[in-house]
Amino acid sequence: MPKTLKISEDLSATALRGWARRCGNGRAALRAYAIANALDGLNRAEAARLAGLERQALRDAVLRYNAEGVDGLFDRPKGHRPEWLTEAEQAVLADVVYRGPDPAVDGVCTWTCEALAVWISERFGKTMHPDSVGRLLRRMGLSRQKARQVHPRADVKAQQQFKKKTCATP
């Protein structure tokens, strides 16, 4: 014969329903309504059904309510996957992006997400998709804006001469 789970009576069913109306969190309110229904004398299955919960969900809510009070009725924060690059590696990446590429060493004139993905795999031995590199750069506070490309063997004198010819006023 299973033991019945006692519900803490810190708050009455009416007070619990009032808290549920004011709490501002729908899922926590559903749990509070289910517990209030059970406190009113309904069996657990019926109390859960009226609140839109399963009987097991009501049991879990009662355990958390008994242990933590109404704070236990809120959802727990979800865990997140750890960052693929450590903070030190992200700092190195940011430094490389700010300095810009060296065409002789890096083989590119400007950093693109694809080029950075190749650089990350060579430097840190971790593979990243270029889209993931773009998301990482945005999280680091860097934007996709970049300076106009300059060819490493560009002739600055010829460019200035060209600008003077085209911008001359008649």
C-alpha positions in Angstrom: 0.0 0.0 0.0 1.6 3.3 -1.1 2.1 6.1 1.5 0.2 9.3 1.0 2.4 12.3 0.4 1.6 15.1 2.9 1.3 18.6 1.6 2.8 21.5 3.6 0.0 23.7 4.9 2.0 26.9 5.2 -0.5 28.5 2.9 -4.2 27.7 2.7 -5.7 26.6 -0.6 -7.3 30.1 -1.0 -4.0 31.9 -0.3 -2.2 29.5 -2.7 -4.7 30.3 -5.5 -4.3 34.1 -4.8 -0.5 33.7 -5.1 -1.0 31.8 -8.4 -3.0 34.7 -9.8 -0.3 37.2 -8.8 2.9 35.2 -9.6 3.1 36.1 -13.3 4.5 32.7 -14.3 1.9 30.4 -15.9 3.7 27.1 -15.2 4.2 27.9 -11.6 0.6 29.0 -11.3 -0.6 25.7 -12.7 1.4 23.8 -10.1 0.0 26.0 -7.4 -3.6 25.5 -8.6 -3.0 21.7 -8.6 -1.7 21.8 -5.1 -4.6 24.0 -4.0 -7.0 21.5 -5.5 -5.4 18.7 -3.6 -5.5 20.8 -0.4 -9.2 21.2 -0.9 -9.7 17.5 -0.7 -9.7 16.3 -4.3 -7.8 13.1 -5.0 -4.4 13.7 -6.6 -5.4 12.5 -10.1 -8.4 14.8 -10.2 -6.5 17.7 -8.8 -3.8 17.3 -11.4 -6.2 16.9 -14.2 -8.2 20.0 -13.4 -4.9 22.0 -13.4 -3.8 20.5 -16.7 -1.0 18.4 -15.2 -0.1 14.7 -14.9 -0.3 13.1 -11.5 3.5 12.6 -11.5 4.0 16.3 -12.2 1.8 17.1 -9.3 3.8 14.8 -7.0 7.0 16.5 -8.1 5.5 19.9 -7.5 4.4 18.9 -4.0 7.9 17.6 -3.1 9.4 20.9 -4.3 6.7 22.9 -2.6 7.2 21.1 0.7 11.0 21.7 0.5 11.2 25.3 -0.8 7.7 26.8 -0.4 6.2 28.7 -3.4 9.7 29.3 -4.8 9.9 25.6 -5.6 7.0 25.9 -8.0 9.1 27.8 -10.6 11.0 26.1 -13.3 14.7 25.4 -12.7 17.2 27.1 -15.0 18.3 24.9 -17.8 22.0 23.9 -18.2 23.9 25.3 -21.2 26.5 23.6 -23.2 30.0 25.0 -22.4 31.6 27.4 -24.9 33.6 25.6 -27.6 36.5 28.0 -27.2 37.8 28.8 -23.7 38.0 32.5 -22.6 41.7 32.5 -23.2 41.2 31.2 -26.7 38.5 33.7 -27.3 40.8 36.5 -26.2 43.5 35.3 -28.6 40.9 35.2 -31.4 39.7 38.7 -30.6 43.3 39.9 -30.7 43.9 38.3 -34.1 40.7 39.8 -35.5 41.7 43.3 -34.2 45.2 43.0 -35.6 44.0 41.7 -39.0 45.6 39.0 -41.1 49.1 38.9 -42.3 48.8 37.8 -46.0 52.2 36.2 -46.0 51.4 34.1 -42.9 47.7 33.6 -42.9 47.2 33.5 -46.7 44.2 35.9 -46.7 43.8 39.7 -47.1 40.8 40.1 -44.8 39.3 37.8 -42.1 36.1 36.1 -43.1 34.2 33.6 -41.0 35.5 30.8 -43.3 39.1 32.0 -43.0 38.8 32.3 -39.2 37.3 28.8 -39.0 40.4 27.5 -40.8 42.7 29.6 -38.5 40.9 28.2 -35.4 41.3 24.6 -36.5 45.0 25.2 -37.2 45.7 27.1 -34.0 43.5 25.4 -31.4 42.8 22.1 -33.1 39.0 22.6 -32.8 36.7 22.6 -35.8 34.0 25.2 -36.1 31.5 25.8 -38.9 31.8 29.4 -40.3 28.3 30.2 -39.1 29.3 29.2 -35.6 32.3 31.5 -35.9 30.0 34.3 -36.9 27.8 33.7 -33.8 30.8 33.5 -31.6 32.1 36.8 -32.9 28.7 38.5 -32.3 28.7 37.1 -28.7 32.2 38.6 -28.2 30.9 42.0 -29.3 32.4 42.1 -32.7 30.4 42.9 -35.8 30.6 41.8 -39.4 31.7 45.3 -40.5 35.2 45.3 -41.9 37.5 47.7 -43.6 37.6 47.8 -47.4 40.0 45.2 -48.8 43.4 46.4 -49.8 45.5 44.3 -52.1 48.9 43.7 -50.5 50.7 44.9 -53.7 48.5 47.9 -54.3 50.2 50.9 -55.7 49.1 53.9 -53.5 50.7 56.5 -55.8 48.7 55.2 -58.8 45.5 55.2 -56.8 46.0 58.8 -55.7 46.8 59.8 -59.4 43.6 58.0 -60.5 41.5 59.8 -57.8 42.9 63.2 -58.9 42.0 62.6 -62.5 38.4 61.5 -61.8 37.7 64.0 -59.2 38.9 67.0 -61.1 36.4 69.8 -61.5 36.1 71.5 -65.0 
